[in-house]
Amino acid sequence: MIIVLKPGTEEARIQELVAMLEALGVIVQRNNGVDYTVLALIGDTTQVSQYPIETNDIVHKVVRIQEPFKRANRLFHPPDTVIRVGGHEIGGGQFVVAAGPCAVESEKHICEMAQLMKAAGAHFLRGGAFKPRSSPYSFQGLGKEGLTYLARAGRDAGIPVVTEIMSIDMIDEFVKNVDIIQVGTRNMQNFTLLRELGRIDKPILLKRGMSATIEEWLMSAEYIISEGNENVILCERGIRTFENYTRNTLDIGAVPVVKRLSHLPVLVDPSHASGIWWMVEPLARAAVVAGADGLLVEVHTDPKQALSDGNQSIKPQKFDRLMKEIEVLASIMGRPLRAPGEERT
């Protein structure tokens, strides 16, 4: 249940209403908007009668929410959530791009990639220090050493970094070295990890599980938000279907659906969605037009020699061209690729 209060309601009256609702056995979570204060009732609301609440003179309206996710719901937070990282806004109307290699392979290579991505206009550098792979014999990443290389590369190039976390015991290291912490598809429902990430003050990029429904995806976001961390960014990265020509199937329809259901920003990963390098560009363009807030793109100077996912990586030259194309599309869609006054280096 969502209770929208009238503008200008005195704090004492709000506290009085909250106390009355809590006495009914529900948890009351509050969101103070620009014009309205919204109260979300969490728990069993079947015993909460809507009529006496609606007749309270400080209540504007009462809405019963059918979806199990509450704080990620747009009804609870009507305006888009805006997450600020490194001078950029995610979800605030500026289209953002995170790009870089699938894996951190060496200090020299990630430093080179950081400079190339920054020069092409990317807002964030992506790269995996810890690589969850289907095969135990595949390259698993450089671990802590790779995390150090990534942080140094981003710092030297002046570009924020995003990378995937695998376990709770690495949270402190990630908080120190990473600007956006990514939760990969395999950990989307690692609820213990999600709760711990909800207790830190760091943006979380939550990728959709490869077989997850949209509701399950948003419920995972709810785990993080319910612990206090509201800086959650969603990422559609393709889902597993009966089709085997591509690695996954990009659910482009999930973008407008999630934007309607939730206030959280939504990015699209066209690289994992297809698994094929020549499909990255058209899928990236489709994501812009569908209303996404940004992209995650895998780029490598020599994809054939890449230690991870070379088949879905594009070369820097193609990435530079893609950035020019989506800059035009993003502008048409009212989401400029660069912040006002920001020039491409």
Secondary structure, DSSP 8 states (H G I E B T S, - for coil): -EEEE-TT--HHHHHHHHHHHHTTT-EEEEEE-SS-EEEEEES--TTS-HHHHHTSTTEEEEE---SS--TTBTTTS-S---EEETTEEESSS--EEEEE-SB---HHHHHHHHHHHHHHT-SEEE-BSS---SSTTS----THHHHHHHHHHHHHHT--EEEEE--GGGHHHHHHH-SEEEE-GGGTT-HHHHHHHTTSSS-EEEE--TT--HHHHHHHHHHHHHTT---EEEEE--B--S--SSSSB--TTHHHHHHHHB-S-EEE-HHHHH--HHHHHHHHHHHHHHT-SEEEEEB-S-GGG-SS-GGG-B-HHHHHHHHHHHHHHHHHTT--SS-TT----
